[in-house]
Amino acid sequence: MEIVKFKDIKPAAYNPRRISETAYKELQGSLKTLGFILPIIVNKDNMTIVAGHQRTKAATAVGLEEAPAYFVSGIDIESEIMFNQIHNGVEMEPAEHSICLKPRETGKFYDDIPVEDFDIRDSVASVVKDMCQLMVRYGDALCAICIGNEVVFGNNYLQAAKATGHNIHAYFLDESYRQMFDYYFKQDYGVFNYEHIEREDFVQGLAQPPRHGGIDWSVLYREIVPYLTSDEVDRKKVHILDFGCGKAMFITKLRKVLNFKNAIGLEFFNHNTKGISIEKGHEMINNFIATVKANGKFDVTICDAVVNSVNTQEAEDAVFACLNLFTKMGGRIYASGRSMEFAKRELNLKRNSSDYITVKFFDENGLTAIMREGQWFFQKFLTQENVDKILEKYGFKTFMRYHKSGYWGFGAFKTKELSDEEYAAAVDYEFNLKLPNNQSYNRHEEVKELFGLTGK
């Protein structure tokens, strides 16, 4: 641990935390009362704050000029952001706290406490896994806080240090401050807010669940295929659209194997080995337009996990409004997405061996942002209450629901039309999404005319 002067460091532009004025005042009170008991993290290569932005700002406001800090170097931007999120995770502490078997003198930082000096009681596996990855690559820049023999902050860090063979960093606070600590450290010092982060629509393909070549059907398709195949109808006459079909694995199988000859897909981000095929996207839009001109709206519209990859509330609204627009009155809509309830349960799993699962940091609308390969992409998670509101808002009456494998899903009848203004806004959004190199499909006017929405 070193002391760093505020004049020598600068904030990171990406910091995803936002703090209210009330919380900001409370944070100032915490620093005046308890002091700087949790070091900030600084990127030594460019002297940028990795974690501790709000505390640094609040400390400056109360007249402090320096703070304890741990430095990291050679760090990529993705890891910087993960350090930021993990470091701020007071809310991710396990229910049962660890015990320091050999408490130290209070009012001091210690950098070399053997992990054997702690009885580690509990931890959150997902958090520990992410901490381990960072510590293996960049060393130990985290810290625990102890009051008496209780570890009141940093219990996950203890487990990560044990797993990676590091000694423990810890600050020991006098027991007379316990009530003040409980008050201040249980405050909400900022929520995740991604409004200031630039969004590139085409990156959102990364947010879709992985599809493996050997998979029979997705979770949603496994649920809906029995409904489709049990109908006493001519499969050649049922018109089906998979909106956001990805590589079209399942809609193609529906058409070729189950003989639904009028099943088509629509995908705006057609990934190939070199990037996104805009030509393929235009081809699918052309086919969509030709199908609607020839046959009208669809009997069945499928939206398999598309809402996972929206990056704004406007994008979510556009998806569900389009589902309504594309479907005949009384027709069926099938949709699925990631479950917020499952994501929160997943965080508390005792064991977590999957590399795919990581800690998620949600804003107030259920969005979580992750940087991968130098690009931000977003994922949207919905609660059951959110889904119920969507069903009511967009005129869907359910006949089937499920919660499986971390996903919610529903089958519903379309029971009402939306306003032309809502439809027009949705088409403007979906058929003019951002593509690489400042391109877009620019097909929204054509599609609005197709549905009689011109001038809207």
Long-range contacts (C-beta under 8 A, 24 or more apart in sequence): 1-39, 1-68, 1-69, 1-70, 1-109, 1-111, 1-143, 1-169, 2-68, 2-69, 2-70, 2-71, 3-66, 3-67, 3-68, 3-69, 4-40, 4-42, 4-66, 4-67, 4-68, 4-69, 5-65, 5-66, 6-56, 6-59, 6-60, 6-64, 6-65, 6-66, 6-67, 7-65, 8-47, 9-42, 9-47, 9-48, 9-49, 9-56, 9-69, 10-47, 10-48, 10-49, 11-48, 11-49, 11-53, 11-56, 11-57, 12-48, 12-49, 12-50, 12-53, 12-80, 12-84, 14-77, 14-80, 14-81, 14-84, 14-197, 14-371, 15-49, 15-53, 15-84, 16-81, 16-84, 16-85, 16-192, 16-193, 16-194, 16-197, 16-361, 16-369, 17-53, 17-54, 17-84, 17-88, 17-189, 17-190, 17-191, 17-192, 17-193, 18-190, 18-191, 18-192, 18-193, 19-54, 19-189, 19-190, 19-191, 20-190, 23-187, 23-188, 23-189, 23-190, 24-54, 24-57, 24-58, 24-61, 26-184, 26-187, 26-189, 27-54, 27-55, 27-58, 27-184, 27-187, 27-189, 28-58, 28-61, 28-62, 29-184, 30-58, 30-184, 30-185, 30-187, 31-55, 31-58, 31-59, 31-62, 31-64, 32-62, 33-177, 33-180, 33-184, 34-173, 34-177, 34-180, 34-181, 34-184, 36-64, 36-67, 36-68, 37-145, 37-171, 37-173, 38-143, 38-145, 38-153, 38-171, 39-67, 39-68, 39-69, 39-70, 39-109, 39-143, 39-169, 40-67, 40-68, 40-69, 40-70, 41-69, 41-70, 41-71, 41-72, 41-83, 41-84, 41-87, 41-141, 42-69, 42-70, 42-71, 42-72, 43-71, 43-72, 43-73, 43-75, 43-80, 44-71, 44-72, 44-73, 45-73, 45-74, 45-75, 48-80, 50-75, 50-80, 50-83, 50-84, 50-87, 50-141, 51-83, 51-84, 51-86, 51-87, 51-88, 52-87, 53-84, 54-189, 54-190, 68-109, 70-140, 70-141, 70-142, 70-143, 70-169, 71-141, 72-138, 72-139, 72-141, 73-138, 74-138, 75-137, 75-138, 77-371, 77-374, 78-371, 78-372, 78-374, 79-134, 79-137, 79-138, 81-371, 82-130, 82-133, 82-134, 83-134, 83-138, 83-141, 85-359, 85-361, 86-127, 86-130, 86-131, 86-134, 86-142, 86-359, 87-142, 88-189, 88-190, 89-127, 89-156, 89-359, 90-153, 90-185, 90-186, 90-189, 92-124, 92-127, 92-156, 92-347, 92-359, 93-124, 93-153, 93-155, 93-156, 94-121, 94-122, 94-123, 94-124, 94-155, 94-156, 95-122, 96-121, 96-122, 97-121, 97-122, 97-150, 97-151, 97-152, 97-155, 98-122, 98-150, 98-151, 98-155, 98-158, 99-149, 99-150, 99-151, 100-146, 100-149, 100-150, 100-151, 100-170, 101-149, 103-146, 103-148, 103-149, 103-172, 104-146, 104-170, 104-172, 105-172, 106-172, 106-173, 106-174, 106-175, 107-172, 107-173, 107-174, 108-171, 108-172, 109-143, 109-169, 109-170, 109-171, 110-168, 110-169, 110-170, 110-171, 110-172, 111-167, 111-169, 112-167, 113-167, 113-168, 113-169, 113-170, 114-167, 114-168, 115-158, 115-161, 115-162, 115-166, 115-167, 115-168, 117-168, 118-151, 118-158, 118-168, 120-155, 120-158, 120-159, 120-162, 121-155, 122-155, 123-155, 123-156, 123-158, 123-159, 124-156, 124-347, 124-348, 125-349, 125-350, 125-351, 125-352, 126-346, 126-347, 126-349, 126-352, 126-357, 126-358, 126-359, 127-156, 127-347, 127-359, 128-156, 128-159, 128-160, 128-163, 129-352, 129-358, 130-358, 130-359, 131-156, 131-157, 131-160, 132-160, 132-163, 132-164, 135-160, 135-161, 135-164, 135-166, 136-164, 139-166, 140-164, 140-166, 140-167, 140-169, 142-169, 143-169, 143-170, 143-171, 144-168, 144-169, 144-170, 144-171, 145-170, 145-171, 145-173, 145-181, 146-170, 146-171, 146-172, 146-173, 147-172, 147-173, 147-174, 147-175, 147-177, 147-178, 147-181, 148-175, 148-178, 152-181, 152-185, 153-185, 191-363, 191-364, 192-361, 192-362, 192-363, 192-368, 192-369, 193-363, 193-364, 194-363, 194-367, 194-369, 194-376, 194-378, 197-369, 197-376, 198-376, 199-311, 199-312, 199-376, 199-378, 200-375, 200-376, 200-434, 201-269, 201-311, 201-315, 201-433, 201-434, 201-435, 202-269, 202-276, 202-433, 202-434, 202-435, 202-436, 203-375, 203-376, 203-377, 204-269, 204-309, 204-310, 204-311, 204-377, 204-378, 205-269, 205-271, 205-276, 205-309, 206-309, 206-372, 206-375, 206-377, 207-308, 207-309, 207-377, 207-378, 207-379, 208-246, 208-305, 208-308, 208-309, 209-305, 209-308, 210-356, 211-246, 211-247, 211-249, 215-249, 217-250, 217-253, 218-250, 218-304, 218-305, 218-336, 219-336, 219-402, 219-404, 219-405, 219-407, 219-409, 220-302, 220-304, 220-305, 220-334, 220-335, 220-336, 220-407, 220-409, 221-250, 221-254, 221-302, 221-304, 223-334, 223-400, 223-402, 223-409, 223-411, 224-302, 224-334, 224-400, 224-411, 225-254, 225-258, 227-332, 227-400, 227-411, 228-254, 228-258, 228-260, 228-300, 229-258, 235-259, 235-260, 235-261, 236-260, 236-261, 236-262, 237-262, 238-262, 238-263, 238-299, 238-300, 239-263, 239-291, 239-295, 239-298, 239-299, 239-300, 240-264, 240-298, 240-299, 240-300, 240-301, 240-302, 241-265, 241-266, 241-288, 241-291, 241-298, 241-300, 241-301, 241-302, 241-326, 242-266, 242-302, 242-303, 242-304, 243-301, 243-302, 243-303, 243-306, 243-319, 243-322, 243-323, 243-326, 244-268, 244-303, 244-304, 244-305, 244-306, 244-309, 244-319, 245-302, 245-304, 246-304, 247-271, 250-304, 251-302, 262-291, 262-295, 264-288, 264-291, 268-430, 268-433, 268-441, 269-433, 275-436, 276-435, 276-436, 278-435, 278-439, 278-441, 281-441, 282-441, 282-443, 285-431, 285-441, 285-443, 285-447, 289-446, 289-447, 289-450, 292-326, 292-450, 292-451, 293-450, 296-328, 297-325, 297-326, 297-327, 297-328, 297-331, 298-326, 298-327, 298-328, 298-331, 299-327, 299-328, 299-331, 299-332, 300-327, 300-331, 300-332, 300-333, 300-334, 301-326, 301-327, 301-331, 301-332, 301-333, 301-334, 302-333, 302-334, 302-335, 303-333, 303-334, 303-335, 303-336, 304-334, 304-335, 304-336, 305-336, 305-337, 305-338, 305-407, 306-335, 306-337, 307-335, 307-337, 307-380, 307-382, 308-337, 308-338, 308-379, 308-380, 309-377, 309-378, 309-379, 309-380, 310-378, 310-380, 311-367, 311-377, 311-378, 311-380, 312-367, 313-365, 314-429, 315-429, 316-380, 317-425, 317-426, 318-425, 318-426, 318-429, 318-430, 319-426, 319-430, 320-390, 320-393, 320-394, 321-394, 321-418, 321-422, 321-423, 321-425, 321-426, 322-426, 322-427, 322-430, 323-394, 324-394, 324-395, 324-396, 324-414, 324-417, 324-418, 324-423, 325-418, 325-423, 325-426, 325-427, 325-451, 327-414, 328-414, 329-414, 329-415, 329-417, 330-413, 330-414, 330-415, 331-413, 331-414, 332-411, 332-412, 332-413, 332-414, 333-396, 333-411, 333-412, 333-413, 333-414, 334-409, 334-410, 334-411, 334-412, 335-409, 335-410, 335-412, 336-407, 336-408, 336-409, 336-410, 337-380, 337-381, 337-382, 337-387, 337-407, 337-408, 337-409, 338-379, 338-380, 338-381, 338-382, 338-406, 338-407, 338-408, 339-381, 339-382, 339-383, 339-384, 339-403, 339-406, 339-407, 339-408, 340-366, 340-381, 340-382, 340-383, 340-386, 341-383, 341-384, 341-403, 342-403, 342-406, 342-407, 343-381, 343-406, 346-406, 382-408, 384-408, 394-418, 420-452, 420-453, 420-456, 421-456, 423-451, 423-453, 423-456, 424-448, 424-453, 424-456, 427-451, 427-453
